[in-house]
Amino acid sequence: MATGKRDFYEVLGVGKNASDEDLKKAYRKLAMKYHPDRNLDNPSAEAKFKEAKEAYETLADPQKRNAYDQFGHAGVDPSMGGFGGAAGGFADAFGDIFGDIFGQGRSAGPQVYKGADLRYNMEITLEQAAEGYTTQIRVPSWSNCKTCSGSGAEPGSKIEECPTCDGRGQVRIAQGFFSMQQTCPKCRGTGQYIPKPCKTCQGSGKLKEQKTLEIKIPAGIDDGMRVRSVGNGEPGINGGPSGDLYVEVHVKEHPVFERDGSDLHIQMPISFATATLGGDIEVPTLGGRVELTIPEGTQTGKTFRLRSKGIKQLRSALMGDLYVHVLLETPVKLSEEQKSLLSQFDESLRSGGKKHSPQQEGWFDRVKSFFN
């Protein structure tokens, strides 16, 4: 009877004379490849994983394999009187694969772990972010305990093999159908037991200190970015590599410039006379002052772009721009003479008609259109 299932030997990619070890290797390879936890973006992976699981579960059991070789899928289908239940060697093989996927292999000996990463918050100025900045910082460091010479044991005492895991650093736990390994809870994966811990370092073998590091902040770095210092985190466990140090940069608010990526913005007040008649003004930049020509009749809010006067882009030679937003400054604390002159001037503008106030004319036209 056709079942729609593929041949189990074909699923595992082995011949019918494959040994138990060949079956296990083939299944481990497929399970590692198609495990759902490793293929979150591949919806078909789970089906392939289950197919390989069923094939190995059948062929790993001598009785089931014999029945399958004689009668095919019908020989192992419980609904047709075939074999059911779990295969003898499947739990061990699946325990191996489960461990490989989640970083708990079957190899004997203590497990090696990378040390924890550290974070350091650094505040810098906008000028330092633009030009790059080199400084020194103090961070935690660890050195071997001199009392126990780094062993963790009180001088004169011995380090023993962990009695719980027999020095392997791992213990195997059976949970029904599954069998898996985990770090030994007594020795925490070291495989060793210290009956008398060193009083100076409490058995860790290391003492916490401080060290000075030189940190280079690259030009163009922005607020919230991080600089990584490899190997300057906490020490690893059981000889594992040290963690890393991450320097998180925070750029102080600038009193003059506002930053937008590699561009800068500045609010530049100009006088009524300069906006009306035009003229040259000095504009501050991070590299010094530059001259900007204000054309005649400039309106408040007008923006001028100064190319390449911003900040260097990170890991690039390109420079951002500086955007100058002009603000028309209203004169204050006028003398009577100045008020009189200004009134005369305003009267002369009114007598000249609408040509002197193009924005006002357009605004009144829009208001009339709105109410009509």
ZAMARGU-4260 file (C-alpha; in steps of 0.2 Angstrom, whole numbers, plus 5000, padded with zeros to 4 digits):
<rodrens>
0) 5000/5000/5000 | 5007/5017/4995 | 5009/5029/5010 | 5017/5044/5001 | 5032/5043/5012
5) 5050/5043/5005 | 5061/5028/5008 | 5069/5029/5025 | 5086/5025/5018 | 5084/5038/5004
10) 5079/5051/5018 | 5095/5048/5027 | 5106/5046/5012 | 5113/5029/5016 | 5113/5012/5008
15) 5103/4997/5015 | 5119/4989/5021 | 5123/5005/5032 | 5130/5001/5049 | 5122/5008/5065
20) 5136/5021/5066 | 5133/5026/5048 | 5114/5029/5052 | 5119/5039/5067 | 5131/5050/5058
25) 5118/5053/5044 | 5104/5058/5056 | 5115/5069/5066 | 5120/5079/5050 | 5102/5081/5045
30) 5096/5085/5062 | 5109/5099/5064 | 5104/5105/5047 | 5085/5106/5048 | 5082/5108/5067
35) 5068/5121/5069 | 5078/5132/5081 | 5091/5134/5068 | 5079/5138/5053 | 5067/5151/5060
40) 5065/5158/5042 | 5063/5141/5034 | 5045/5134/5036 | 5049/5118/5027 | 5064/5113/5039
45) 5053/5106/5053 | 5045/5094/5041 | 5062/5088/5035 | 5068/5087/5053 | 5053/5076/5057
50) 5056/5065/5042 | 5074/5062/5046 | 5069/5058/5065 | 5056/5045/5059 | 5068/5037/5047
55) 5082/5035/5060 | 5070/5030/5074 | 5065/5016/5063 | 5081/5010/5056 | 5091/5012/5073
60) 5080/4998/5080 | 5085/4981/5074 | 5068/4973/5075 | 5060/4988/5066 | 5073/4989/5053
65) 5071/4970/5049 | 5052/4973/5047 | 5055/4988/5037 | 5067/4979/5025 | 5054/4965/5023
70) 5038/4975/5022 | 5042/4993/5019 | 5032/5006/5028 | 5018/4994/5032 | 5029/4984/5042
75) 5032/4998/5055 | 5015/5006/5054 | 5006/5003/5071 | 4989/5005/5063 | 4993/4990/5052
80) 5000/4979/5065 | 5018/4985/5063 | 5031/4990/5077 | 5027/5005/5087 | 5036/5014/5102
85) 5053/5022/5103 | 5069/5015/5095 | 5082/5009/5107 | 5097/5020/5101 | 5087/5036/5096
90) 5087/5044/5113 | 5106/5044/5114 | 5108/5050/5097 | 5095/5064/5099 | 5103/5069/5116
95) 5120/5071/5106 | 5111/5082/5093 | 5102/5092/5106 | 5118/5095/5114 | 5127/5100/5098
100) 5113/5113/5094 | 5113/5121/5111 | 5132/5120/5114 | 5132/5105/5126 | 5142/5092/5117
105) 5146/5075/5124 | 5165/5078/5124 | 5173/5074/5141 | 5181/5087/5152 | 5176/5104/5159
110) 5167/5116/5147 | 5175/5131/5142 | 5166/5148/5142 | 5170/5165/5136 | 5170/5179/5149
115) 5157/5192/5151 | 5158/5208/5141 | 5159/5225/5150 | 5152/5242/5146 | 5160/5259/5149
120) 5150/5275/5146 | 5161/5289/5139 | 5155/5307/5137 | 5164/5318/5123 | 5161/5335/5115
125) 5155/5338/5097 | 5172/5344/5093 | 5180/5328/5099 | 5167/5317/5089 | 5171/5327/5073
130) 5190/5326/5075 | 5193/5309/5083 | 5198/5308/5101 | 5211/5297/5110 | 5211/5295/5129
135) 5215/5284/5143 | 5202/5275/5155 | 5203/5265/5170 | 5193/5248/5169 | 5192/5232/5180
140) 5206/5219/5178 | 5210/5202/5185 | 5227/5195/5190 | 5231/5178/5198 | 5230/5177/5216
145) 5248/5177/5224 | 5242/5167/5239 | 5237/5152/5230 | 5247/5155/5214 | 5230/5155/5204
150) 5225/5138/5209 | 5211/5143/5220 | 5216/5131/5234 | 5222/5136/5251 | 5241/5133/5252
155) 5245/5116/5257 | 5229/5108/5252 | 5225/5099/5236 | 5212/5100/5222 | 5202/5085/5219
160) 5192/5077/5205 | 5174/5082/5206 | 5165/5067/5214 | 5148/5072/5205 | 5154/5072/5187
165) 5170/5062/5189 | 5180/5076/5183 | 5171/5078/5166 | 5162/5094/5171 | 5146/5088/5164
170) 5132/5076/5170 | 5119/5067/5160 | 5101/5069/5164 | 5088/5057/5157 | 5070/5064/5156
175) 5059/5051/5149 | 5062/5049/5131 | 5076/5062/5130 | 5094/5061/5137 | 5104/5077/5138
180) 5120/5084/5146 | 5122/5099/5157 | 5135/5108/5167 | 5139/5099/5183 | 5131/5109/5197
185) 5144/5105/5210 | 5160/5110/5201 | 5151/5122/5188 | 5160/5114/5174 | 5178/5114/5180
190) 5178/5095/5183 | 5188/5100/5200 | 5183/5101/5218 | 5192/5112/5230 | 5189/5106/5248
195) 5198/5121/5256 | 5196/5137/5245 | 5209/5150/5246 | 5204/5163/5259 | 5212/5178/5249
200) 5202/5175/5233 | 5188/5164/5239 | 5193/5150/5228 | 5192/5159/5211 | 5211/5160/5209
205) 5210/5178/5203 | 5209/5195/5211 | 5201/5210/5204 | 5211/5226/5200 | 5211/5241/5189
210) 5221/5244/5173 | 5223/5259/5161 | 5218/5257/5143 | 5221/5269/5129 | 5204/5271/5119
215) 5204/5279/5102 | 5187/5286/5097 | 5186/5288/5078 | 5182/5304/5069 | 5163/5305/5064
220) 5157/5294/5078 | 5139/5298/5083 | 5129/5298/5100 | 5125/5280/5106 | 5138/5271/5095
225) 5151/5259/5103 | 5169/5256/5102 | 5175/5238/5105 | 5191/5234/5114 | 5194/5215/5111
230) 5199/5204/5126 | 5197/5218/5140 | 5181/5211/5148 | 5180/5198/5162 | 5191/5183/5161
235) 5184/5167/5153 | 5180/5151/5163 | 5190/5135/5163 | 5203/5144/5151 | 5190/5151/5140
240) 5194/5168/5131 | 5191/5184/5140 | 5175/5195/5136 | 5176/5212/5127 | 5175/5229/5133
245) 5162/5241/5124 | 5164/5259/5126 | 5148/5268/5123 | 5150/5285/5117 | 5138/5300/5122
250) 5140/5316/5113 | 5137/5332/5124 | 5124/5344/5118 | 5133/5359/5109 | 5128/5377/5113
255) 5129/5383/5095 | 5127/5368/5083 | 5114/5355/5081 | 5120/5338/5073 | 5110/5328/5061
260) 5121/5313/5056 | 5136/5321/5047 | 5127/5338/5044 | 5127/5352/5056 | 5113/5366/5058
265) 5115/5383/5066 | 5102/5397/5069 | 5110/5413/5064 | 5102/5430/5069 | 5104/5444/5056
270) 5099/5463/5057 | 5084/5471/5048 | 5096/5481/5038 | 5107/5466/5032 | 5092/5456/5028
275) 5085/5471/5018 | 5100/5477/5009 | 5111/5462/5009 | 5129/5460/5015 | 5142/5448/5022
280) 5141/5440/5039 | 5153/5429/5048 | 5147/5411/5052 | 5156/5400/5065 | 5160/5382/5059
285) 5170/5368/5068 | 5185/5373/5058 | 5184/5392/5061 | 5174/5406/5055 | 5169/5408/5036
290) 5161/5422/5027 | 5143/5421/5020 | 5135/5433/5008 | 5117/5437/5012 | 5107/5443/4997
295) 5096/5458/4996 | 5079/5455/5002 | 5082/5439/5012 | 5067/5433/5023 | 5068/5426/5040
300) 5070/5407/5040 | 5080/5407/5024 | 5092/5392/5024 | 5110/5393/5017 | 5120/5378/5014
305) 5139/5378/5016 | 5146/5362/5008 | 5159/5351/5017 | 5158/5362/5033 | 5149/5348/5043
310) 5157/5332/5051 | 5167/5319/5043 | 5157/5303/5040 | 5162/5288/5050 | 5175/5277/5040
315) 5174/5289/5025 | 5183/5304/5019 | 5166/5312/5014 | 5161/5328/5024 | 5144/5333/5029
320) 5137/5351/5026 | 5133/5365/5037 | 5115/5373/5036 | 5113/5391/5041 | 5096/5396/5046
325) 5094/5415/5046 | 5083/5423/5059 | 5078/5441/5057 | 5081/5450/5073 | 5069/5464/5078
330) 5077/5479/5085 | 5073/5483/5104 | 5075/5498/5116 | 5075/5511/5102 | 5077/5529/5106
335) 5064/5542/5101 | 5074/5547/5086 | 5076/5529/5080 | 5057/5526/5083 | 5053/5542/5073
340) 5065/5537/5059 | 5057/5519/5058 | 5040/5526/5057 | 5045/5537/5043 | 5053/5523/5034
345) 5037/5512/5037 | 5026/5526/5030 | 5037/5527/5014 | 5035/5508/5012 | 5016/5509/5013
350) 5016/5523/5001 | 5025/5512/4989 | 5012/5499/4988 | 5012/5480/4989 | 5029/5478/4980
355) 5039/5480/4996 | 5030/5466/5005 | 5028/5451/4994 | 5025/5438/5008 | 5012/5449/5016
360) 5002/5451/5000 | 5002/5433/4997 | 4997/5429/5015 | 4982/5441/5014 | 4976/5434/4997
365) 4976/5416/5005 | 4966/5423/5020 | 4953/5431/5009 | 4952/5415/4999 | 4949/5405/5015
370) 4935/5415/5021 | 4926/5417/5004
</rodrens>
